[in-house]
């Protein structure tokens, strides 16, 4: 048979296939119309068929609900390949399970150190540091504003000495460490790097992440110190320094978690988080950094709420939007710059004090959604976190939840197992479209910082939170044990973690001992150099590291910077 004849046969077969497909679609539409008539005439439960975010859910999804002819190669692709909808890595969990990284920290560094060792002995594969409120705000444990808060909601870290104790006996060249800190993030990173040096560990081998996402603080969580511009300067300084000195460490975890916990919808969480991420990219490029020199080390942190399918779709849409933006808008050439990698945490805001054991079930479903969505790291909340910091028993159950998911359910055995689901693909497309609409609105406002200064982000989150609360109070959305199935819903007496009242006094004594033995002249000298660096515009990581090595305290370093940068006061928007 000649080449022309073969070509004609191929064209004929293709035409036949297209004709069959068109016939199938016509038949499907006709059958669908019949089904819809039957559905319309049948009584339904009197509930709202919508997601937690308020998105209406159709009774049935079909091939009509996805993207069309180029759907597979253009929108899905393959795992580890652009646009990464199906996962950032080719083999995903068949090569390596997600990191089981439980968030922990309480009281003093000594006590938290013991908790970390307990978690590592019980199978945790990464550490995540929860700091107390004074540390989050850049205050020392002996500062007057720290009164009553030392060690209460996390561990107190006021100097390099505390950081050394926190990781005593924990090899920092082997364990990945995440730190949830924002306003004073550059200072805590310096403490961490200096503590590693004390172990003889080079910054070049450190693995982990510092959250360092100040934009979401202005939008949702409010743990800031400096105004936006100097705060963003510090973040870009960390990008630059880590690219040269800590290439395995992620200098930022762009966080949607706190945005969602404040009341945002899934689409708002997705859009605000990714737009914040692109803002950081733009700031790095404006500094003169090669986008491919820092973008591969940007990571993300998303909430995993109760709406199972919407959460799965959110992770998939996030990867696709990030990949397209980085390649098409910012000109990144390295596939690692396109590849969105994320930590996830189950939704603390979904936990209830009533019937607290129900939280174990909520967390299990949320964890499964995170794994099906393709997270790289996961924290599962403990059942008692609405009552106190978690007990060891509650933490063990939360960790076992991940281990059962990983080793007993079969979820990790195949990559992106819900791909091709008409419902999941439709949700993924909808979330992407809603995100792009929000991006356009942010651009109309002039960008992220003007949007923060005008209160737009804050007002959008507040409106969503109010809608969700009204639905619960009106009984339109049921919460088991709270507004439904409340028999026996009185608070069950369960053991809770009590923080010893002596923690604050012990921490103050540690501070006094530190101040008594350090070299005061060196302290003053390094702080003076830091002030000059703040004024000159040079990268601040090295001067802050010198302050850390001299055992300057957290507040001393904060205060030296604040003398130059000033402090941020949020305008009144409501």
ZAMARGU-4260 file (C-alpha; in steps of 0.2 Angstrom, whole numbers, plus 5000, padded with zeros to 4 digits):
<rodrens>
0) 5000/5000/5000 | 5007/5017/4995 | 5010/5031/5007 | 4995/5041/5000 | 4984/5026/5002
5) 4989/5023/5020 | 4985/5042/5023 | 4968/5040/5016 | 4964/5025/5027 | 4970/5034/5042
10) 4960/5049/5038 | 4945/5038/5035 | 4947/5029/5052 | 4949/5046/5060 | 4933/5053/5052
15) 4924/5037/5058 | 4930/5039/5076 | 4924/5058/5076 | 4907/5053/5069 | 4906/5039/5083
20) 4911/5052/5096 | 4898/5064/5090 | 4884/5051/5090 | 4889/5046/5108 | 4888/5064/5113
25) 4871/5066/5105 | 4865/5050/5114 | 4872/5055/5130 | 4864/5072/5130 | 4847/5064/5126
30) 4849/5052/5140 | 4855/5066/5151 | 4839/5076/5147 | 4828/5061/5152 | 4838/5058/5168
35) 4836/5077/5172 | 4817/5075/5170 | 4816/5061/5182 | 4827/5069/5194 | 4817/5085/5194
40) 4801/5075/5198 | 4809/5066/5213 | 4808/5074/5231 | 4825/5079/5238 | 4832/5082/5256
45) 4829/5099/5262 | 4848/5104/5263 | 4859/5116/5254 | 4868/5106/5240 | 4884/5118/5240
50) 4901/5118/5246 | 4907/5126/5262 | 4913/5141/5251 | 4895/5143/5245 | 4898/5135/5227
55) 4882/5126/5221 | 4885/5108/5217 | 4876/5100/5203 | 4867/5084/5205 | 4877/5075/5192
60) 4893/5079/5182 | 4896/5073/5164 | 4909/5075/5150 | 4900/5091/5146 | 4908/5099/5162
65) 4926/5098/5158 | 4937/5108/5147 | 4935/5100/5130 | 4946/5093/5116 | 4963/5099/5123
70) 4958/5094/5141 | 4971/5081/5144 | 4987/5087/5137 | 4984/5106/5140 | 4976/5106/5157
75) 4981/5089/5165 | 4997/5083/5158 | 5007/5070/5167 | 5013/5070/5185 | 5029/5079/5186
80) 5026/5088/5170 | 5020/5105/5166 | 5007/5111/5171 | 5008/5099/5186 | 4990/5098/5189
85) 4992/5079/5193 | 5007/5082/5205 | 5024/5091/5206 | 5034/5075/5205 | 5034/5061/5192
90) 5032/5046/5204 | 5024/5056/5219 | 5021/5044/5234 | 5027/5028/5225 | 5045/5035/5228
95) 5042/5045/5244 | 5027/5048/5255 | 5023/5065/5261 | 5033/5071/5276 | 5023/5069/5292
100) 5027/5085/5301 | 5017/5088/5317 | 5017/5106/5323 | 5023/5107/5341 | 5030/5119/5354
105) 5025/5124/5372 | 5033/5130/5388 | 5052/5131/5387 | 5064/5125/5374 | 5069/5110/5386
110) 5051/5104/5387 | 5048/5106/5368 | 5065/5097/5365 | 5058/5082/5374 | 5042/5083/5364
115) 5052/5083/5348 | 5062/5068/5353 | 5046/5059/5357 | 5038/5063/5340 | 5053/5057/5331
120) 5054/5041/5341 | 5036/5038/5336 | 5038/5039/5317 | 5037/5058/5313 | 5049/5062/5299
125) 5050/5081/5301 | 5049/5094/5314 | 5037/5110/5314 | 5040/5123/5327 | 5026/5132/5336
130) 5032/5148/5344 | 5023/5157/5359 | 5015/5174/5356 | 5029/5185/5362 | 5041/5176/5351
135) 5029/5178/5336 | 5028/5197/5340 | 5047/5199/5342 | 5047/5201/5361 | 5058/5193/5374
140) 5051/5182/5388 | 5056/5195/5401 | 5048/5210/5391 | 5033/5218/5400 | 5022/5214/5385
145) 5025/5196/5387 | 5017/5194/5404 | 5006/5179/5405 | 5009/5173/5388 | 5027/5165/5389
150) 5026/5147/5383 | 5007/5147/5383 | 5003/5144/5364 | 5020/5138/5359 | 5038/5138/5364
155) 5047/5153/5370 | 5063/5157/5360 | 5072/5173/5365 | 5089/5171/5359 | 5102/5159/5351
160) 5104/5150/5368 | 5085/5145/5368 | 5087/5139/5350 | 5102/5128/5354 | 5092/5120/5368
165) 5077/5117/5357 | 5087/5106/5345 | 5100/5099/5358 | 5103/5081/5353 | 5093/5083/5336
170) 5104/5082/5321 | 5100/5097/5310 | 5109/5089/5295 | 5097/5075/5296 | 5080/5082/5301
175) 5069/5094/5291 | 5063/5109/5302 | 5049/5120/5298 | 5047/5136/5308 | 5030/5146/5309
180) 5036/5163/5311 | 5033/5179/5301 | 5036/5196/5308 | 5053/5192/5315 | 5056/5178/5303
185) 5073/5184/5298 | 5079/5184/5316 | 5073/5167/5320 | 5081/5160/5304 | 5097/5168/5310
190) 5095/5159/5327 | 5092/5143/5318 | 5107/5144/5307 | 5118/5149/5321 | 5112/5134/5332
195) 5116/5123/5317 | 5134/5130/5317 | 5135/5126/5335 | 5132/5108/5330 | 5145/5109/5317
200) 5132/5109/5303 | 5134/5120/5288 | 5119/5131/5282 | 5122/5123/5265 | 5114/5106/5271
205) 5100/5113/5281 | 5082/5107/5275 | 5066/5114/5280 | 5055/5130/5278 | 5053/5146/5288
210) 5035/5153/5285 | 5040/5171/5283 | 5024/5176/5273 | 5021/5194/5279 | 5008/5198/5266
215) 4995/5186/5274 | 4999/5193/5291 | 4992/5210/5285 | 4977/5201/5277 | 4972/5189/5290
220) 4983/5185/5305 | 4990/5201/5311 | 5007/5196/5318 | 5017/5210/5310 | 5031/5221/5316
225) 5037/5233/5302 | 5027/5242/5288 | 5025/5232/5272 | 5040/5239/5262 | 5054/5236/5275
230) 5046/5219/5279 | 5046/5214/5261 | 5064/5220/5260 | 5069/5207/5274 | 5060/5193/5264
235) 5070/5197/5248 | 5086/5198/5258 | 5082/5180/5264 | 5079/5174/5246 | 5095/5181/5241
240) 5105/5174/5256 | 5097/5157/5256 | 5101/5156/5237 | 5120/5158/5241 | 5121/5150/5258
245) 5106/5138/5262 | 5101/5131/5244 | 5091/5117/5252 | 5081/5128/5264 | 5065/5136/5259
250) 5065/5154/5264 | 5046/5156/5263 | 5031/5146/5264 | 5017/5156/5256 | 5002/5153/5267
255) 4984/5151/5263 | 4981/5142/5279 | 4978/5158/5290 | 4968/5166/5276 | 4956/5151/5276
260) 4956/5150/5295 | 4950/5168/5296 | 4935/5164/5286 | 4940/5165/5267 | 4932/5153/5254
265) 4943/5140/5245 | 4944/5151/5230 | 4949/5166/5240 | 4962/5156/5249 | 4969/5150/5233
270) 4969/5167/5224 | 4975/5177/5239 | 4989/5165/5242 | 4995/5163/5224 | 4994/5182/5221
275) 5004/5185/5237 | 5017/5172/5230 | 5018/5181/5213 | 5021/5197/5223 | 5036/5190/5231
280) 5042/5184/5214 | 5040/5202/5207 | 5050/5209/5222 | 5064/5197/5220 | 5065/5201/5201
285) 5064/5220/5205 | 5080/5217/5217 | 5089/5210/5201 | 5088/5192/5206 | 5087/5179/5193
290) 5070/5171/5195 | 5077/5154/5193 | 5089/5157/5207 | 5076/5159/5221 | 5059/5153/5214
295) 5063/5134/5216 | 5064/5137/5235 | 5047/5145/5237 | 5035/5133/5245 | 5017/5134/5250
300) 5005/5130/5265 | 4987/5127/5262 | 4972/5123/5274 | 4963/5107/5271 | 4944/5110/5276
305) 4929/5099/5277 | 4923/5100/5260 | 4932/5084/5253 | 4931/5086/5234 | 4933/5105/5234
310) 4949/5103/5244 | 4956/5090/5232 | 4952/5102/5217 | 4960/5117/5226 | 4977/5108/5227
315) 4976/5103/5209 | 4971/5121/5203 | 4985/5129/5213 | 4999/5119/5204 | 4992/5123/5187
320) 4990/5142/5191 | 5007/5143/5198 | 5015/5134/5184 | 5007/5144/5170 | 5010/5161/5179
325) 5029/5157/5182 | 5032/5151/5165 | 5021/5163/5155 | 5021/5179/5165 | 5038/5179/5174
330) 5048/5170/5161 | 5055/5156/5173 | 5065/5143/5163 | 5068/5130/5176 | 5054/5118/5178
335) 5058/5118/5197 | 5052/5136/5197 | 5035/5131/5189 | 5033/5117/5202 | 5022/5121/5216
340) 5026/5111/5232 | 5015/5113/5247 | 5013/5108/5265 | 4996/5106/5272 | 4987/5106/5288
345) 4970/5100/5293 | 4958/5114/5297 | 4959/5120/5315 | 4944/5131/5313 | 4934/5116/5309
350) 4937/5108/5326 | 4924/5109/5340 | 4925/5109/5359 | 4908/5100/5359 | 4910/5081/5356
355) 4929/5083/5354 | 4932/5065/5349 | 4923/5069/5333 | 4938/5079/5328 | 4948/5063/5325
360) 4935/5059/5311 | 4936/5076/5304 | 4955/5076/5303 | 4955/5059/5295 | 4944/5065/5281
365) 4954/5081/5279 | 4970/5071/5279 | 4964/5060/5265 | 4959/5075/5255 | 4976/5082/5256
370) 4984/5066/5251 | 4972/5064/5236 | 4976/5082/5232 | 4995/5078/5231 | 5003/5087/5246
375) 5021/5085/5250 | 5020/5087/5269 | 5006/5086/5281 | 5001/5091/5299 | 4986/5083/5306
380) 4977/5092/5321 | 4974/5084/5337 | 4957/5082/5344 | 4959/5093/5359 | 4966/5108/5351
385) 4951/5119/5354 | 4953/5116/5373 | 4972/5117/5375 | 4989/5113/5367 | 4988/5095/5363
390) 4993/5081/5375 | 5005/5067/5370 | 4990/5055/5368 | 4981/5067/5356 | 4997/5070/5346
395) 5000/5051/5344 | 4982/5049/5338 | 4984/5063/5325 | 5001/5055/5319 | 4993/5038/5318
400) 4980/5045/5307 | 4993/5049/5294 | 5001/5033/5296 | 4985/5023/5294 | 4982/5034/5278
405) 4999/5030/5272 | 5001/5012/5275 | 4983/5004/5276 | 4971/5013/5264 | 4980/5012/5247
410) 4978/5030/5244 | 4997/5033/5240 | 4997/5018/5228 | 4992/5027/5212 | 4995/5045/5207
415) 4981/5058/5207 | 4968/5044/5207 | 4953/5056/5205 | 4959/5063/5189 | 4946/5062/5175
420) 4932/5063/5187 | 4919/5074/5179 | 4916/5082/5196 | 4934/5085/5201 | 4939/5092/5185
425) 4925/5103/5184 | 4929/5110/5202 | 4947/5112/5197 | 4942/5122/5182 | 4930/5133/5192
430) 4943/5136/5205 | 4955/5141/5192 | 4943/5153/5184 | 4938/5161/5200 | 4956/5164/5205
435) 4959/5173/5189 | 4944/5184/5192 | 4951/5188/5209 | 4968/5192/5201 | 4960/5204/5189
440) 4952/5213/5204 | 4969/5214/5214 | 4977/5222/5198 | 4963/5235/5197 | 4967/5240/5215
445) 4985/5242/5210 | 4992/5226/5218 | 4993/5217/5234 | 5000/5231/5245 | 4988/5244/5240
450) 4974/5231/5242 | 4980/5228/5260 | 4981/5247/5263 | 4964/5250/5257 | 4957/5235/5268
455) 4950/5226/5253 | 4957/5209/5257 | 4952/5210/5275 | 4934/5215/5271 | 4933/5201/5258
460) 4938/5188/5271 | 4927/5196/5284 | 4912/5195/5273 | 4915/5176/5269 | 4917/5172/5287
465) 4901/5181/5292 | 4891/5172/5278 | 4898/5155/5285 | 4894/5159/5303 | 4876/5165/5298
470) 4873/5148/5289 | 4878/5138/5304 | 4868/5149/5316 | 4853/5147/5305 | 4855/5128/5304
475) 4858/5129/5285 | 4874/5121/5287 | 4876/5107/5300 | 4890/5104/5312 | 4889/5088/5320
480) 4888/5090/5339 | 4886/5109/5338 | 4869/5112/5329 | 4865/5094/5325 | 4866/5077/5334
485) 4869/5086/5350 | 4863/5072/5362 | 4877/5071/5375 | 4886/5085/5367 | 4892/5093/5384
490) 4910/5095/5384 | 4918/5078/5387 | 4931/5078/5401 | 4947/5073/5393 | 4965/5076/5398
495) 4972/5093/5393 | 4989/5100/5393 | 4992/5112/5407 | 5007/5124/5406 | 5016/5126/5422
500) 5014/5144/5429 | 5033/5143/5433 | 5037/5143/5415 | 5038/5162/5414 | 5049/5163/5429
505) 5061/5150/5423 | 5062/5158/5406 | 5065/5175/5414 | 5079/5167/5424 | 5087/5160/5409
510) 5086/5177/5401 | 5095/5185/5416 | 5108/5172/5416 | 5111/5175/5397 | 5113/5194/5400
515) 5125/5191/5414 | 5137/5180/5405 | 5138/5187/5387 | 5150/5200/5380 | 5140/5217/5381
520) 5152/5226/5371 | 5150/5213/5357 | 5131/5215/5359 | 5131/5234/5357 | 5144/5233/5342
525) 5134/5220/5332 | 5117/5230/5335 | 5126/5246/5329 | 5131/5237/5313 | 5114/5231/5310
530) 5106/5248/5312 | 5119/5255/5299 | 5114/5240/5287 | 5096/5244/5289 | 5100/5262/5284
535) 5112/5258/5270 | 5100/5245/5261 | 5113/5231/5262 | 5107/5213/5264 | 5102/5211/5283
540) 5105/5192/5285 | 5124/5193/5289 | 5122/5207/5301 | 5108/5199/5310 | 5118/5182/5310
545) 5132/5192/5319 | 5119/5198/5332 | 5113/5180/5335 | 5131/5174/5337 | 5134/5188/5350
550) 5118/5182/5359 | 5108/5198/5356 | 5091/5194/5361 | 5076/5194/5349 | 5069/5210/5355
555) 5086/5219/5355 | 5087/5214/5337 | 5069/5219/5333 | 5071/5236/5342 | 5087/5240/5332
560) 5078/5237/5316 | 5062/5246/5322 | 5072/5261/5326 | 5076/5263/5307 | 5060/5255/5299
565) 5046/5260/5311 | 5032/5250/5316 | 5015/5246/5307 | 4998/5251/5313 | 4984/5245/5303
570) 4971/5258/5297 | 4953/5256/5303 | 4943/5248/5289 | 4926/5242/5298
</rodrens>
